[in-house]
Amino acid sequence: MAASSIPLEALEKSMVLAPVPAEHWLVIAPPVWCMLVGAILIMVRKRMGLQSWLSIPALGGLVLIDAALLAVVIREGPITMVMGRWLPPFGIAFTVDLTGALFNLACGIAALAGGIAALGDIDRTRRTYGFFPFLFLMVGGVSGAFLTGDIFNLYVWFEVLLISSFGLLILGSEREQLDGATKYAILNLIGTTLFLIAVGILYAVFGTLNMADIAAKAPTLGHDAPMMTLSLVFIAAFMMKAAAFPVNFWLPASYHTPRIVVAGLFAGLLTKVGVYALIRVMVMMFPEEGNAYSIVIGVVAVLTMLTGSLGAIAQSDIRRMLGYMVITGIGIILSGVALGAQTAISGALFYSLHSMIVMLALYLMAGIAGRMGGSFSLHELSGLYAKSPLFAALTLALFFSVSGLPPFSGFWPKAMLVKAAFDFGAWWQGAAILVSGLLTTIAATRAFALGWWRMPASGAVVPARMTAAELIPLAGLTLLSVGVGIYPEPLLALAQTAASGLLEPVAYLHSVFPSGVPTP
């Protein structure tokens, strides 16, 4: 009744009056879907038989939603929904462009594969403690981070995924898990605090937290605001969450402690949220400051790559080895951010999507190897090739992919980044990518030679078979990596378009402000 007395002109200046197209509801559908399913799973928590029957179809539905959202973004460009119908920058905006849609779909695929693998890896006790509700809450947080157009909302989604990841990390309450969770929590809480401080400074400077509004107004501030300091705080916060050098020690110290499917989901998704946030802020919102810090980011990228690959060679536990490979991949992505050109940014996006899939598959592979061989130690593993040639073939393909060898998905983004580095005179970054690839290949070859090719001292090998819960996600993710490697053109074209949209965010800004960005 009260709204009817407000003049139409006033409403047009403050609220969205046009009806929302049906397909635009897909912008908020992924996090809403995850929260809804998670709530339902909590309500039926005493009926364990329903947990998997509800969870796997729901994860499949999430992939379909994510794929439909990507299709809409490809067709229409960036799209925006604003909470409460308030016009931005006053209403909290959910804005999805091609970058966010691609990351979101990769998240859904990884979540589905992880959910299927959990049917064999997560026992009844851990399901009772809430594995599947925690999983949906974490995936909802990751999806929300990829889709939000508000920097404080990004912080909120970080908190959602962190809270749920704490729950997943300590499922089972084993001593090793609690030790790893402590290291994980402390470093991530420090990163979250830095993020919150940066958000406070940002609001004090701009008077808004809408990403599009900030991106449009940042170039006009000149030297009237502490932009370099603000950017440095954001860089420190996101690099800490992405496990970049020198604050990367928490990752290999914690990712080997939870159940293997949890570690795989962490490796595939959580560090990529930090990378995504860094790309969104330093490439789209603050490109001038990103260019100014390019040398710093480049040095950090090189040190991250080298410490990760050298650490992988030094490990005897296959789970710790994979943790260092995650770190190597973060360094490779950061090198693209440091270079800043479209080819480099598209290579960084391509590699991020590849890493989300392949790192999860590698952790699932490690879980199968530990079950078949009775240990995760390379000193004790042996004869896995004789036990299951199919498993050995899938493992070898994944090792080739993470090493960046053709014809697998890891080859193309590395080639793009190396070319960009040498084209722009940053030969030392290109050389570091090549050296880290060589060292990763050595680490993977050593692991395969010891755990798969070497025969046990007794010479007796009992054949072993993978269960359906193990084979389906591992084979599916491996085939996806092979398919992208053999036919990379579609994903390459999407990555290039996404990079162009980050560097020239005109369509993004127009999606949020169809009538033009409001002046201060």
DALIN-V359960 format. One record per backbone hydrogen bond with DSSP energy under -0.5 kcal/mol. CO is the residue of the C=O (numbers start at 1). NH is the residue of the N-H. E is the energy in kcal/mol with one decimal. If there is no record, write none. Layout:
{{CO NH E} {CO NH E}}
This chain:
{{1 5 -0.5} {2 5 -1.1} {3 6 -1.3} {7 11 -1.9} {8 12 -2.4} {9 13 -1.1} {10 14 -0.7} {11 14 -1.0} {11 15 -3.0} {14 87 -2.3} {15 17 -0.7} {21 24 -1.2} {21 25 -0.6} {22 25 -1.3} {23 26 -1.3} {24 27 -1.7} {25 28 -0.8} {25 29 -0.8} {26 30 -0.7} {28 32 -1.8} {29 33 -3.2} {30 34 -2.2} {31 35 -2.5} {32 36 -2.5} {33 37 -2.7} {34 38 -2.6} {35 39 -2.1} {36 40 -2.1} {37 41 -2.6} {38 42 -1.8} {39 43 -1.9} {40 44 -1.5} {42 45 -1.4} {44 47 -2.0} {46 48 -0.8} {47 50 -1.6} {47 51 -0.6} {48 51 -0.7} {48 52 -0.7} {49 53 -0.8} {50 54 -2.3} {51 55 -2.4} {52 56 -1.9} {54 58 -1.6} {55 59 -2.5} {56 60 -2.2} {57 61 -2.5} {58 62 -1.9} {59 63 -1.9} {60 64 -1.8} {61 65 -2.2} {62 66 -2.7} {63 67 -2.6} {64 68 -2.4} {65 69 -2.4} {66 70 -2.2} {67 71 -2.2} {68 72 -2.1} {69 73 -2.3} {70 74 -2.6} {71 75 -1.9} {72 76 -3.1} {73 77 -2.5} {79 96 -2.4} {81 94 -3.3} {82 85 -1.6} {83 86 -1.3} {85 16 -3.7} {87 90 -1.4} {87 91 -1.1} {92 83 -2.6} {93 95 -0.6} {93 149 -2.7} {94 81 -2.3} {95 97 -0.5} {96 79 -1.8} {97 101 -2.4} {98 102 -2.3} {99 103 -2.3} {100 104 -2.2} {101 105 -2.1} {102 106 -2.3} {103 107 -2.1} {104 108 -2.1} {105 109 -2.4} {106 110 -2.3} {107 111 -2.4} {108 112 -2.3} {109 113 -2.4} {110 114 -2.7} {111 115 -2.5} {112 116 -2.2} {113 117 -2.3} {114 118 -1.9} {115 119 -0.7} {116 119 -1.1} {117 120 -1.3} {117 121 -1.6} {118 122 -2.5} {121 123 -0.6} {123 127 -2.0} {124 128 -2.3} {125 129 -1.6} {126 131 -1.1} {127 130 -1.2} {130 134 -2.3} {131 135 -2.5} {132 136 -2.4} {133 137 -2.3} {134 138 -2.6} {135 139 -2.6} {136 140 -2.4} {137 141 -2.0} {138 142 -2.4} {139 143 -2.8} {140 144 -2.5} {141 145 -2.0} {142 146 -1.7} {143 147 -1.4} {144 148 -1.7} {147 95 -0.8} {149 211 -2.5} {150 154 -1.9} {151 155 -1.5} {152 156 -2.1} {153 157 -2.5} {154 158 -2.0} {155 159 -2.0} {156 160 -2.1} {157 161 -2.4} {158 162 -2.2} {159 163 -2.6} {160 164 -1.9} {161 165 -2.0} {162 166 -2.2} {163 167 -1.6} {164 168 -2.2} {165 169 -2.4} {166 170 -1.5} {168 171 -0.8} {170 173 -2.7} {174 178 -2.3} {175 179 -2.1} {176 180 -2.3} {177 181 -2.8} {178 182 -1.8} {179 183 -1.6} {180 184 -2.4} {181 185 -2.9} {182 186 -2.4} {183 187 -1.8} {184 188 -1.8} {185 189 -2.6} {186 190 -1.9} {187 191 -2.2} {188 192 -2.5} {189 193 -2.3} {190 194 -2.3} {191 195 -2.2} {192 196 -2.4} {193 197 -2.4} {194 198 -2.5} {195 199 -2.2} {196 200 -2.2} {197 201 -2.3} {198 202 -2.5} {199 203 -2.3} {200 204 -2.0} {201 205 -1.9} {202 206 -2.9} {203 207 -2.1} {209 151 -2.8} {210 214 -2.5} {211 215 -2.7} {212 216 -1.9} {213 217 -1.8} {214 218 -2.5} {215 219 -0.5} {217 220 -1.2} {217 221 -0.6} {218 221 -1.3} {218 222 -0.6} {221 224 -2.0} {225 227 -2.5} {226 230 -2.4} {227 231 -2.7} {228 232 -2.1} {229 233 -2.0} {230 234 -2.0} {231 235 -2.7} {232 236 -2.5} {233 237 -2.4} {234 238 -2.7} {235 239 -2.5} {236 240 -1.8} {237 241 -1.7} {238 242 -2.0} {239 243 -0.6} {239 244 -2.5} {240 243 -0.7} {244 247 -1.6} {248 251 -1.1} {248 252 -0.7} {249 253 -0.9} {250 254 -0.6} {251 254 -1.5} {251 255 -2.9} {254 257 -1.6} {254 258 -0.6} {259 263 -2.4} {260 264 -2.3} {261 265 -2.1} {262 266 -2.5} {263 267 -2.6} {264 268 -2.4} {265 269 -2.4} {265 270 -0.6} {266 270 -0.9} {266 271 -1.0} {269 273 -1.1} {270 273 -0.8} {270 274 -1.1} {271 275 -1.7} {272 276 -2.8} {273 277 -2.5} {274 278 -2.0} {275 279 -2.5} {276 280 -2.8} {277 281 -2.4} {278 282 -2.8} {279 283 -1.9} {279 284 -1.0} {280 284 -0.6} {280 285 -1.4} {281 286 -2.6} {286 290 -2.2} {287 291 -2.3} {288 292 -1.9} {289 293 -1.9} {291 294 -1.2} {293 297 -2.8} {294 298 -2.6} {295 299 -2.6} {296 300 -2.4} {297 301 -2.5} {298 302 -2.3} {299 303 -2.5} {300 304 -2.4} {301 305 -2.5} {302 306 -2.5} {303 307 -2.5} {304 308 -2.1} {305 309 -2.5} {306 310 -2.5} {307 311 -2.1} {308 312 -1.9} {309 313 -1.6} {310 314 -1.5} {311 315 -0.6} {312 315 -0.8} {316 318 -0.6} {316 378 -3.6} {317 321 -2.3} {318 322 -1.9} {319 323 -1.7} {320 324 -1.8} {321 325 -1.5} {322 326 -2.0} {323 327 -1.5} {324 328 -2.1} {325 329 -2.1} {326 330 -1.8} {327 331 -2.0} {328 332 -1.9} {329 333 -2.2} {330 334 -2.5} {331 335 -1.7} {332 336 -1.1} {333 336 -0.6} {333 337 -1.5} {334 338 -2.6} {335 339 -2.1} {336 340 -2.1} {341 345 -2.9} {342 346 -2.7} {343 347 -2.0} {344 348 -2.4} {345 349 -2.5} {346 350 -2.6} {347 351 -2.7} {348 352 -2.1} {349 353 -2.2} {350 354 -2.4} {351 355 -2.9} {352 356 -2.0} {353 357 -1.2} {354 358 -2.8} {355 359 -2.1} {356 360 -0.5} {357 361 -2.0} {358 362 -2.5} {359 363 -2.0} {360 364 -2.3} {361 365 -2.4} {362 366 -2.2} {363 367 -2.1} {364 368 -1.9} {365 369 -2.6} {366 370 -2.5} {367 371 -1.8} {368 372 -2.9} {369 373 -2.8} {370 374 -1.3} {376 318 -2.6} {377 380 -1.0} {377 381 -2.2} {383 387 -1.6} {384 388 -2.1} {387 464 -2.0} {388 392 -2.1} {389 393 -2.3} {390 394 -2.3} {391 395 -2.3} {392 396 -2.5} {393 397 -2.0} {394 398 -2.0} {395 399 -2.5} {396 400 -2.4} {397 401 -2.1} {398 402 -2.6} {399 403 -1.5} {400 404 -0.6} {400 405 -2.6} {401 404 -1.0} {405 408 -1.3} {408 411 -1.7} {408 412 -0.6} {409 413 -0.7} {410 414 -1.0} {411 415 -2.4} {412 416 -2.3} {413 417 -2.4} {414 418 -2.6} {415 419 -2.3} {416 420 -2.4} {417 421 -2.4} {418 422 -2.3} {419 423 -2.5} {420 424 -1.8} {421 426 -2.0} {422 425 -1.0} {425 427 -1.4} {426 429 -1.0} {426 430 -1.7} {427 431 -2.9} {428 432 -1.7} {429 433 -2.1} {430 434 -1.9} {431 435 -2.8} {432 436 -2.9} {433 437 -1.9} {434 438 -2.1} {435 439 -2.7} {436 440 -2.5} {437 441 -2.2} {438 442 -2.1} {439 443 -2.4} {440 444 -2.7} {441 445 -2.7} {442 446 -2.6} {443 447 -2.1} {444 448 -2.5} {445 449 -2.7} {446 450 -2.2} {447 451 -2.8} {448 452 -1.8} {448 453 -2.5} {449 454 -1.6} {451 384 -1.7} {452 385 -1.9} {452 386 -0.5} {454 383 -3.4} {456 459 -1.0} {461 463 -0.6} {467 470 -0.6} {467 471 -3.1} {468 472 -2.3} {470 474 -1.5} {471 475 -3.1} {472 476 -2.3} {473 477 -2.5} {474 478 -2.1} {475 479 -2.7} {476 480 -1.8} {477 481 -2.0} {478 482 -2.4} {479 483 -3.0} {480 484 -2.4} {481 409 -0.6} {481 485 -1.9} {482 486 -2.5} {483 487 -2.6} {488 492 -2.9} {489 493 -2.7} {490 494 -2.1} {491 495 -2.7} {492 496 -2.2} {493 497 -2.2} {494 498 -2.6} {495 499 -2.4} {496 500 -2.2} {497 501 -2.0} {498 502 -1.4} {499 503 -2.3} {500 504 -2.4} {504 506 -1.4} {504 507 -0.6} {505 509 -2.5} {506 510 -2.6} {507 511 -1.9} {508 512 -1.4} {509 513 -3.1} {513 516 -1.8}}
